[in-house]
Amino acid sequence: MKAENILPYVQILRPSIVCMSAFGVLVGALLAGANAQSIASLSLAAFALAGAGIILNDYYDYEIDRINAPHRPLPSGKIKKTVALIYAAALFIAGILLSLLVNIYCLILACVNSILEFFYARNFKRIAIIGNALDSWFVASTFIFGALSTAKFGKIWFLAVMAFLANMGREIYGDIEDVNGDKKLGLKTLPIVTSTKFAERVAQIFIILAVLISPLPFYFGIFGASYLAVVAFADILFVYSLFQDPSQNQKTTKIAMVIALFAFFIGCFI
């Protein structure tokens, strides 16, 4: 198969997102003291499960993306819808089997999240707050997934909560960005059922809360000063994003979340 034919199958996975999911699992597993085999299995599982969920989202968002994102592999016709379903199913199976290699707890969470991914994509994604909360759970649960390798959760909850809050804000800003296309399709996101101004205020509250609790892992001795120094850069970007339009906010908060994730990783070692 030629490179140009393979590229859409990589693009549909959103490489930056699936890699962040795998990295979140890596951080959770490191903090829980997992062994190398468990870390590798769960990181690959998270990569596969996140990729499957993204493909499933694109499958059910086909009509929406024809308006909001016609360049994506499915609405552009680079990947057929039936092929995308097979691709997603294969990744779900791979992720679940990799989880089974670690323990029953990881398997259960992998199965639960796979089911939630289906209902999120088909039913809940474009419902005010519910869809945002489910997507944010998927982000936060990467840390829990990693910690399930040893069932040591003491250091995980701050990271999971911060990730949940930051992603809630980012998701609501994303809904504001897509409001015109979503209105045409009769969807019920927060800016549609209330107003863009109200939705923006709610998104800002979530991001501010994430920033406010970010020093707590240092305060409680979970991470050292190196974590605090790096996460400060993420906090600055999060605050800066509050003064940007929704499109620019999406880009800035994505960078901020990557930096925050790196701060968690640095905190595991220094």
C-alpha positions in Angstrom: 0.0 0.0 0.0 1.3 3.4 -1.0 2.2 6.0 1.7 -0.6 8.3 0.6 -3.1 5.5 1.1 -1.8 4.7 4.6 -1.7 8.3 5.8 -5.5 8.7 6.3 -5.5 5.7 8.6 -2.9 7.5 10.7 -4.6 10.9 10.5 -8.0 9.5 11.7 -6.4 8.4 14.9 -5.3 12.0 15.8 -1.8 10.9 16.7 -1.3 13.7 19.2 -4.4 12.6 21.2 -3.7 8.9 21.2 -0.1 9.5 22.2 -1.2 11.8 25.1 -3.5 9.0 26.2 -0.7 6.5 26.2 1.6 9.0 28.0 -1.1 9.6 30.7 -1.2 5.8 31.3 2.6 5.8 31.5 2.6 8.5 34.2 -0.1 6.7 36.2 1.7 3.4 36.0 5.0 5.0 37.0 3.5 6.7 40.0 1.9 3.4 41.0 5.2 1.5 40.7 4.3 -0.8 37.9 6.8 -3.0 36.1 8.0 -2.4 32.6 5.8 -5.1 31.0 2.6 -3.7 32.6 3.6 -0.2 31.5 4.2 -1.3 27.9 1.0 -3.3 27.7 -1.2 -0.6 29.2 0.3 2.2 27.2 -0.3 0.3 24.0 -3.8 -0.6 25.2 -4.6 3.1 25.8 -3.2 4.0 22.4 -5.5 1.4 20.8 -8.6 2.2 22.8 -8.3 6.0 22.4 -7.8 5.5 18.6 -10.9 3.3 18.4 -12.9 5.8 20.2 -11.8 8.6 17.9 -12.7 6.6 14.8 -16.1 5.8 16.3 -16.6 9.5 17.0 -15.8 10.3 13.4 -18.1 7.6 12.2 -21.1 9.1 14.1 -20.0 12.6 13.4 -19.9 12.1 9.7 -22.7 14.6 8.8 -21.4 17.1 11.4 -17.9 16.9 10.0 -19.1 17.5 6.5 -19.9 21.0 7.8 -17.4 21.6 10.5 -14.4 19.5 9.3 -14.8 18.3 5.7 -11.0 17.7 5.4 -11.1 14.7 7.8 -10.5 11.2 6.3 -14.2 10.1 6.5 -16.1 13.2 5.2 -13.4 13.7 2.5 -13.9 10.1 1.3 -10.3 8.9 2.0 -11.6 6.2 4.2 -15.0 4.4 3.7 -17.4 4.3 6.7 -17.6 0.5 6.8 -13.8 0.3 6.8 -13.6 2.8 9.6 -16.0 0.6 11.7 -13.8 -2.5 11.1 -10.7 -0.5 12.0 -12.3 0.8 15.3 -13.5 -2.8 16.2 -10.0 -4.2 15.7 -8.4 -1.5 17.9 -11.0 -2.0 20.6 -10.3 -5.8 20.6 -6.5 -5.1 20.7 -6.8 -2.7 23.6 -9.0 -5.1 25.6 -6.6 -8.0 25.0 -3.6 -6.0 26.0 -5.4 -4.9 29.2 -6.1 -8.6 30.0 -2.3 -9.2 30.0 -2.0 -7.0 33.1 -4.9 -7.8 35.4 -8.6 -8.1 35.7 -9.0 -4.6 37.0 -7.4 -3.1 33.9 -9.6 -5.4 31.8 -12.7 -4.1 33.5 -11.9 -0.5 33.0 -10.9 -1.1 29.4 -14.3 -2.8 28.8 -16.2 -0.1 30.6 -14.5 2.7 28.7 -15.1 0.9 25.4 -18.8 0.7 26.1 -18.9 4.3 27.2 -17.0 5.3 24.0 -19.8 3.7 21.9 -22.6 5.5 23.8 -20.6 8.7 23.9 -20.1 8.7 20.2 -23.6 7.6 19.3 -25.8 9.3 21.9 -24.1 11.7 24.3 -21.3 13.6 22.6 -23.4 16.6 21.6 -25.5 16.8 24.7 -24.7 19.8 27.0 -22.3 18.9 29.8 -22.9 15.2 29.6 -20.8 14.8 26.5 -18.1 17.1 27.8 -18.0 15.2 31.1 -17.7 11.8 29.4 -14.9 13.0 27.2 -13.1 14.5 30.2 -13.5 11.2 32.1 -11.7 9.4 29.2 -8.8 11.8 29.6 -8.7 11.6 33.4 -9.1 7.8 33.4 -5.8 7.3 31.6 -4.0 8.0 34.9 -6.4 5.6 36.8 -5.8 3.0 34.1 -2.1 3.1 34.7 -2.5 3.0 38.5 -4.8 -0.1 38.2 -1.7 -2.1 37.3 -0.8 -2.1 41.0 -4.0 -0.6 42.5 -2.0 2.2 44.2 -4.1 5.4 43.8 -2.8 7.7 46.5 -0.9 9.9 44.1 -3.2 9.7 41.1 -6.3 11.6 42.1 -4.9 15.1 41.9 -3.7 14.4 38.3 -7.0 12.8 37.3 -9.0 15.7 38.7 -6.8 18.3 37.1 -7.0 16.6 33.7 -10.8 16.3 34.0 -11.3 20.0 34.9 -8.9 21.3 32.2 -10.5 19.1 29.5 -14.0 20.2 30.5 -13.0 23.8 29.8 -11.3 22.9 26.6 -14.3 20.8 25.4 -16.8 23.5 26.1 -14.6 26.0 24.2 -14.6 23.4 21.3 -18.4 23.4 21.4 -18.4 27.2 21.1 -16.1 27.0 18.1 -18.5 24.5 16.4 -21.7 26.3 17.3 -22.7 27.3 13.8 -22.4 23.9 12.3 -24.0 22.2 15.4 -27.0 24.5 15.2 -27.7 23.5 11.6 -27.8 19.9 12.7 -30.1 20.5 15.7 -27.6 19.5 18.4 -27.8 20.6 22.0 -24.4 21.6 23.2 -24.0 24.1 26.1 -23.6 27.2 23.9 -26.7 26.3 22.0 -29.0 25.5 24.9 -27.8 28.6 26.9 -25.6 31.1 25.1 -22.0 31.3 23.9 -21.3 33.9 26.6 -22.6 31.7 29.4 -20.8 28.6 27.9 -17.5 30.6 27.8 -17.9 31.6 31.5 -18.5 27.9 32.4 -15.4 26.9 30.4 -13.3 29.6 32.1 -14.4 28.3 35.6 -13.3 24.8 34.8 -9.9 26.0 33.5 -9.4 28.3 36.5 -10.1 25.5 38.9 -7.6 23.2 37.2 -5.0 26.0 37.5 -5.8 26.6 41.2 -5.3 23.0 42.2 -2.2 22.4 40.1 0.2 23.3 43.0 -1.4 20.8 45.3 0.7 17.7 44.3 3.7 19.8 45.4 2.1 21.0 48.6 1.2 17.4 49.6 4.7 16.2 48.7 3.7 14.0 45.8 6.0 15.9 43.4 9.0 18.1 44.0 9.9 21.6 42.9 10.7 20.4 39.3 7.0 19.6 38.8 6.0 23.0 40.1 8.4 24.8 37.8 7.1 23.0 34.7 3.4 23.1 35.5 3.7 26.9 36.1 4.3 27.2 32.3 1.2 25.2 31.6 -0.8 27.4 34.1 0.4 30.5 32.3 -0.9 29.2 29.0 -4.2 28.1 30.5 -4.7 31.6 31.9 -3.7 33.2 28.6 -6.2 31.0 26.8 -9.0 32.6 28.7 -8.5 35.8 26.7 -8.5 34.1 23.3 -11.2 33.3 20.9 -12.4 29.6 20.9 -10.3 28.6 17.9 -7.1 29.9 19.4 -8.1 28.6 22.8 -8.2 25.1 21.5 -4.6 25.3 20.3 -3.3 27.0 23.4 -5.0 24.7 25.9 -3.8 21.6 23.9 -0.2 22.8 24.3 -0.8 23.6 28.0 -2.2 20.1 28.6 0.9 18.6 26.9 3.2 20.7 29.1 1.2 19.7 32.2 1.5 16.0 31.3 5.2 16.5 30.9 5.2 18.1 34.4 3.6 15.0 35.8 6.2 12.9 34.1 9.1 15.0 35.4 7.5 14.8 38.8 7.8 11.0 38.7 11.6 11.2 38.6 12.8 14.5 40.1 
